[in-house]
Amino acid sequence: MMKKTLLGTLVGLFLLGISYIYISNTYVFPWEKEEAIQFALTIGGLNALPDNIKDLEIEKKGSMFTRQFIIDFEFKNSTQLKNWILTSKRLKNNIPNIKGNTKVYEIYPGEENSYGGKVKIQDKKVQINMSSS
């Protein structure tokens, strides 16, 4: 009986540890990629990304109660970038803060009762940083 209890406790601790590592891990697994992008675009009120963006990187942060996705990418040309801004609900009429050659669009609160975040644009490089709880 004691061996079964000990084994059950060890299995439970192992599963809890694996769950913690999965939740707190900053790496976005391949099967999470599309969901992470859609999450950030939805709560940011942003238009879909074109298929031919470059250098896509996705990082996740948060806990069991919060989610934050940071998505970095680059448009192939300035026209694509301008079209994306003009077709994005929360960017097209948003006046950015300009710091040097970086534009920072603040989106607070976000869509769907989310916290929101920022979109930073420098030349053709974009960083979307959106959070929700």
C-alpha positions as CSV (number, residue, x, y, z in Angstrom):
1,M,0.0,0.0,0.0
2,M,2.8,2.4,0.9
3,K,4.6,1.7,-2.3
4,K,1.5,2.5,-4.4
5,T,1.0,5.8,-2.5
6,L,4.7,6.7,-3.0
7,L,4.5,5.8,-6.6
8,G,1.3,7.8,-7.1
9,T,3.0,10.8,-5.4
10,L,6.1,10.6,-7.5
11,V,4.0,10.3,-10.7
12,G,1.9,13.3,-9.6
13,L,5.0,15.4,-8.9
14,F,6.6,14.4,-12.2
15,L,3.4,15.4,-14.1
16,L,3.2,18.7,-12.1
17,G,6.9,19.4,-13.0
18,I,6.4,18.7,-16.7
19,S,3.2,20.9,-16.7
20,Y,5.2,23.7,-15.1
21,I,8.0,23.5,-17.6
22,Y,5.6,23.4,-20.5
23,I,3.7,26.5,-19.2
24,S,6.7,28.6,-18.2
25,N,8.8,27.6,-21.3
26,T,9.4,30.6,-23.6
27,Y,9.8,28.3,-26.7
28,V,6.8,28.1,-29.0
29,F,6.4,24.5,-30.2
30,P,5.6,24.1,-33.9
31,W,2.0,23.0,-33.2
32,E,1.5,26.2,-31.2
33,K,2.9,28.6,-33.8
34,E,-0.4,29.4,-35.7
35,E,-2.4,29.7,-32.5
36,A,0.2,32.1,-31.0
37,I,0.1,34.3,-34.1
38,Q,-3.7,34.3,-34.2
39,F,-3.9,35.1,-30.5
40,A,-1.6,38.1,-30.8
41,L,-3.4,39.4,-34.0
42,T,-6.8,39.0,-32.5
43,I,-6.3,40.7,-29.2
44,G,-4.2,43.4,-31.0
45,G,-6.9,44.1,-33.5
46,L,-4.4,43.4,-36.2
47,N,-4.8,42.2,-39.8
48,A,-3.5,38.7,-40.8
49,L,0.2,38.5,-41.7
50,P,1.1,38.1,-45.4
51,D,2.6,34.7,-46.3
52,N,5.9,36.1,-47.4
53,I,7.2,37.7,-44.3
54,K,10.8,37.1,-43.3
55,D,12.6,36.1,-40.1
56,L,9.6,35.1,-38.1
57,E,10.3,34.5,-34.4
58,I,7.8,33.8,-31.7
59,E,8.3,33.9,-27.9
60,K,5.8,33.2,-25.2
61,K,5.8,34.3,-21.6
62,G,3.3,34.2,-18.8
63,S,1.9,31.8,-16.3
64,M,-1.2,29.6,-15.8
65,F,-3.2,32.8,-15.6
66,T,-1.5,35.1,-18.1
67,R,-0.3,34.8,-21.7
68,Q,2.1,37.0,-23.6
69,F,3.3,36.5,-27.1
70,I,6.1,38.4,-28.7
71,I,6.3,38.0,-32.4
72,D,9.1,39.5,-34.5
73,F,9.2,39.5,-38.3
74,E,10.1,41.6,-41.3
75,F,8.0,42.6,-44.3
76,K,9.7,42.1,-47.7
77,N,8.8,45.7,-48.7
78,S,7.5,49.0,-47.3
79,T,4.3,48.7,-49.4
80,Q,3.3,45.5,-47.6
81,L,3.9,47.1,-44.3
82,K,1.8,50.2,-45.1
83,N,-1.0,48.0,-46.4
84,W,-0.9,45.9,-43.2
85,I,-1.1,49.1,-41.0
86,L,-4.0,50.5,-43.1
87,T,-6.0,47.2,-42.9
88,S,-5.3,46.7,-39.2
89,K,-8.3,47.9,-37.1
90,R,-6.2,49.1,-34.2
91,L,-3.3,50.6,-36.2
92,K,-4.9,52.5,-39.0
93,N,-6.2,55.4,-36.8
94,N,-3.6,55.0,-34.0
95,I,-1.0,57.7,-33.7
96,P,2.4,56.1,-32.8
97,N,5.0,57.4,-30.4
98,I,8.1,58.0,-32.5
99,K,11.5,57.3,-30.9
100,G,14.3,57.8,-33.5
101,N,13.3,55.7,-36.5
102,T,11.0,53.4,-34.3
103,K,7.2,53.8,-34.2
104,V,5.5,52.4,-31.2
105,Y,1.7,51.8,-31.4
106,E,0.1,51.3,-28.0
107,I,-3.0,49.1,-28.0
108,Y,-4.6,49.4,-24.5
109,P,-6.9,47.8,-23.7
110,G,-6.8,45.0,-26.3
111,E,-9.6,43.3,-28.0
112,E,-11.8,40.7,-26.3
113,N,-11.2,42.2,-22.8
114,S,-7.5,41.5,-23.0
115,Y,-4.7,43.7,-21.6
116,G,-3.3,44.6,-25.0
117,G,0.2,45.6,-25.8
118,K,2.4,47.3,-28.3
119,V,3.4,47.1,-31.9
120,K,6.9,48.4,-32.6
121,I,8.0,49.1,-36.2
122,Q,11.5,50.0,-37.3
123,D,11.9,50.3,-41.0
124,K,10.3,47.0,-42.2
125,K,10.8,45.1,-39.0
126,V,7.8,44.6,-36.7
127,Q,7.5,43.4,-33.1
128,I,4.0,42.5,-31.8
129,N,3.9,42.2,-28.0
130,M,0.4,41.3,-26.7
131,S,-0.8,40.1,-23.3
132,S,-4.0,38.7,-21.9
133,S,-5.1,37.2,-18.6
